[in-house]
Amino acid sequence: MRLVKNYAVTAYGLGVLGAITLGSLLNPAYDDGLFGFFYHFLLVPVLGFMFYVPYEIIFSIRNGVTGAEQNFISVLIGLCFCLAVDRFRGWRRGQREGKHRPS
């Protein structure tokens, strides 16, 4: 339980990444009703922003050309972002509890 408490944002990121992966296996379209709306307009860009933003930045840098490495890089950047937020949270928690030693 301590692991989930210390790495809550990373656990959230992995959960969202799993939901995005499972949802993409069903290949939803924008107009597939509630599931298509949830997947394309809520799950990926809002809940999975840490993966969506790097993907779109890479997409625009490459002038609209996608590649297999684009997915890998965006997942890697998103998980690094989640880990960085968790490390920052841990640092702030230690600072509040008086465990932080000034350098």
Backbone as numpy.savetxt, mean C-alpha at the origin, in Angstrom:
# Nx Ny Nz CAx CAy CAz Cx Cy Cz
0.74 -10.94 18.85 -0.09 -9.75 18.85 0.79 -8.50 18.85
1.93 -8.61 19.51 2.84 -7.47 19.57 3.33 -7.11 18.17
3.56 -8.13 17.35 4.03 -7.90 15.99 3.00 -7.09 15.19
1.73 -7.42 15.34 0.67 -6.68 14.64 0.58 -5.26 15.19
0.78 -5.10 16.49 0.73 -3.75 17.08 1.89 -2.90 16.57
3.07 -3.48 16.51 4.24 -2.72 16.08 4.27 -2.47 14.59
3.67 -3.35 13.81 3.67 -3.22 12.35 2.25 -3.20 11.80
1.40 -2.38 12.39 -0.01 -2.31 12.01 -0.19 -1.78 10.59
0.57 -0.78 10.19 0.42 -0.21 8.86 0.90 -1.20 7.80
1.96 -1.93 8.09 2.44 -2.95 7.16 1.42 -4.08 7.04
0.81 -4.48 8.15 -0.23 -5.50 8.10 -1.41 -5.00 7.27
-1.77 -3.74 7.44 -2.83 -3.13 6.63 -2.46 -3.16 5.15
-1.22 -2.77 4.84 -0.75 -2.77 3.45 -0.78 -4.15 2.83
-0.35 -5.15 3.60 -0.38 -6.52 3.08 -1.81 -7.01 2.88
-2.70 -6.62 3.79 -4.11 -6.99 3.63 -4.73 -6.36 2.40
-4.47 -5.09 2.19 -4.99 -4.40 1.01 -4.37 -4.99 -0.26
-3.08 -5.27 -0.21 -2.41 -5.87 -1.37 -3.02 -7.23 -1.70
-3.33 -8.02 -0.67 -3.99 -9.30 -0.89 -5.37 -9.14 -1.50
-6.12 -8.15 -1.00 -7.46 -7.90 -1.55 -7.37 -7.42 -3.00
-6.39 -6.58 -3.31 -6.21 -6.12 -4.69 -5.83 -7.30 -5.59
-4.96 -8.16 -5.11 -4.54 -9.32 -5.90 -5.71 -10.27 -6.15
-6.45 -10.57 -5.09 -7.61 -11.46 -5.26 -8.67 -10.82 -6.16
-8.89 -9.53 -6.00 -9.87 -8.84 -6.84 -9.46 -8.80 -8.29
-8.16 -8.65 -8.54 -7.71 -8.60 -9.93 -7.83 -9.95 -10.63
-7.83 -11.03 -9.87 -8.03 -12.35 -10.48 -9.42 -12.48 -11.08
-10.38 -11.75 -10.53 -11.75 -11.77 -11.06 -11.92 -10.83 -12.25
-10.90 -10.01 -12.52 -10.88 -9.11 -13.67 -12.14 -8.24 -13.76
-12.38 -7.42 -12.73 -13.60 -6.60 -12.75 -13.49 -5.43 -13.72
-14.60 -5.06 -14.30 -14.68 -3.88 -15.16 -15.26 -2.73 -14.34
-15.12 -1.52 -14.84 -15.64 -0.35 -14.13 -17.14 -0.45 -13.90
-17.85 -1.03 -14.84 -19.31 -1.06 -14.75 -19.84 -2.43 -14.32
-19.11 -3.15 -13.49 -19.55 -4.44 -12.98 -20.40 -4.33 -11.73
-21.06 -3.23 -11.57 -21.92 -3.06 -10.41 -21.12 -2.66 -9.18
-21.58 -3.11 -8.03 -20.97 -2.71 -6.78 -19.52 -3.20 -6.66
-19.24 -4.43 -7.10 -17.87 -4.94 -7.00 -16.91 -4.15 -7.88
-17.31 -3.82 -9.09 -16.46 -3.03 -9.97 -16.21 -1.64 -9.41
-17.25 -1.04 -8.85 -17.10 0.27 -8.22 -16.14 0.18 -7.04
-16.37 -0.80 -6.17 -15.52 -0.96 -4.99 -14.07 -1.18 -5.38
-13.84 -2.04 -6.36 -12.47 -2.37 -6.75 -11.77 -1.17 -7.41
-12.37 -0.57 -8.41 -11.70 0.46 -9.21 -11.71 1.85 -8.59
-12.69 2.15 -7.77 -12.80 3.51 -7.25 -12.57 3.62 -5.75
-12.54 2.51 -5.03 -12.33 2.59 -3.59 -11.12 1.77 -3.15
-11.08 0.50 -3.52 -10.01 -0.38 -3.05 -8.64 0.03 -3.57
-8.50 0.14 -4.87 -7.17 0.41 -5.45 -6.71 1.84 -5.18
-7.44 2.89 -5.59 -6.88 4.23 -5.41 -6.96 4.80 -3.99
-7.96 4.42 -3.21 -8.12 5.03 -1.89 -7.46 4.18 -0.81
-7.90 2.94 -0.67 -7.34 2.09 0.36 -5.92 1.62 0.02
-5.63 1.48 -1.25 -4.30 1.04 -1.67 -3.47 2.15 -2.27
-3.61 3.37 -1.72 -2.90 4.52 -2.29 -1.39 4.33 -2.30
-0.87 3.58 -1.32 0.58 3.41 -1.25 1.14 2.60 -2.40
0.28 1.84 -3.07 0.68 1.09 -4.27 0.25 1.81 -5.55
-0.86 2.50 -5.48 -1.44 3.17 -6.64 -0.61 4.37 -7.08
-0.17 5.18 -6.14 0.58 6.40 -6.47 1.89 6.07 -7.18
2.73 5.16 -6.65 3.96 4.83 -7.40 3.67 4.23 -8.77
2.62 3.42 -8.87 2.26 2.82 -10.15 1.94 3.91 -11.18
1.15 4.88 -10.77 0.76 5.95 -11.69 1.94 6.87 -12.03
2.82 7.11 -11.08 4.00 7.92 -11.36 4.90 7.22 -12.38
5.14 5.94 -12.19 5.95 5.17 -13.14 5.27 5.13 -14.51
3.96 4.98 -14.52 3.19 4.96 -15.76 3.36 6.26 -16.53
3.32 7.39 -15.81 3.46 8.68 -16.50 4.90 8.94 -16.93
5.87 8.48 -16.16 7.27 8.64 -16.55 7.56 7.87 -17.83
6.94 6.70 -17.97 7.17 5.86 -19.14 6.23 6.21 -20.29
5.57 7.35 -20.23 4.66 7.84 -21.28 3.53 6.86 -21.61
2.92 6.30 -20.58 1.76 5.45 -20.76 2.05 4.02 -21.15
3.28 3.59 -21.02 3.64 2.21 -21.35 3.77 1.43 -20.04
3.10 0.29 -19.95 3.19 -0.54 -18.75 4.13 -1.71 -18.98
4.62 -2.25 -17.89 5.48 -3.41 -17.96 5.31 -4.24 -16.71
5.80 -5.46 -16.74 5.66 -6.35 -15.58 6.43 -5.81 -14.38
7.55 -5.16 -14.63 8.35 -4.63 -13.53 7.66 -3.46 -12.84
6.73 -2.83 -13.51 6.02 -1.69 -12.93 5.21 -2.14 -11.71
4.55 -3.26 -11.79 3.79 -3.79 -10.65 4.73 -4.11 -9.48
5.83 -4.76 -9.78 6.78 -5.14 -8.73 7.35 -3.91 -8.03
7.74 -2.92 -8.81 8.33 -1.70 -8.23 7.30 -0.96 -7.38
6.07 -0.88 -7.84 5.05 -0.16 -7.07 4.73 -0.91 -5.77
4.72 -2.23 -5.79 4.50 -3.01 -4.57 5.67 -2.81 -3.61
6.87 -2.84 -4.13 8.06 -2.65 -3.30 8.06 -1.26 -2.66
7.77 -0.23 -3.42 7.72 1.13 -2.88 6.59 1.25 -1.85
5.43 0.65 -2.13 4.31 0.71 -1.19 4.62 0.03 0.13
5.25 -1.13 0.08 5.59 -1.83 1.32 6.70 -1.10 2.08
7.64 -0.50 1.37 8.67 0.31 2.03 8.04 1.52 2.73
7.04 2.12 2.10 6.32 3.23 2.71 5.64 2.77 4.00
4.98 1.60 3.95 4.30 1.07 5.14 5.29 0.81 6.26
6.43 0.19 5.93 7.45 -0.07 6.94 8.01 1.22 7.52
8.20 2.24 6.69 8.70 3.52 7.17 7.72 4.17 8.14
6.43 4.09 7.83 5.42 4.64 8.73 5.42 3.88 10.06
5.54 2.57 10.00 5.61 1.78 11.23 6.85 2.12 12.06
7.97 2.27 11.41 9.21 2.64 12.12 9.05 4.03 12.76
8.44 4.96 12.05 8.20 6.29 12.60 7.26 6.22 13.80
6.21 5.41 13.69 5.29 5.24 14.81 6.00 4.66 16.03
6.87 3.68 15.80 7.63 3.09 16.90 8.59 4.09 17.53
9.21 4.90 16.71 10.12 5.93 17.22 9.36 6.94 18.06
8.19 7.37 17.57 7.38 8.33 18.33 6.86 7.72 19.63
6.49 6.44 19.59 6.02 5.78 20.79 7.15 5.72 21.82
8.34 5.37 21.39 9.48 5.34 22.29 9.82 6.71 22.83
9.65 7.72 22.01 9.92 9.09 22.45 8.93 9.51 23.53
7.66 9.15 23.35 6.64 9.50 24.35 6.86 8.75 25.66
7.35 7.52 25.57 7.56 6.71 26.77 8.91 6.97 27.42
9.70 7.86 26.86 10.98 8.22 27.44 12.10 7.24 27.12
11.92 6.40 26.10 12.93 5.43 25.74 13.89 5.96 24.68
13.62 7.14 24.19 14.47 7.71 23.14 15.72 8.33 23.75
16.87 7.96 23.22 18.14 8.53 23.66 18.63 9.51 22.61
18.86 10.75 22.99 19.36 11.70 21.98 20.75 11.32 21.52
21.02 11.55 20.26 22.33 11.18 19.70 23.33 12.28 19.92
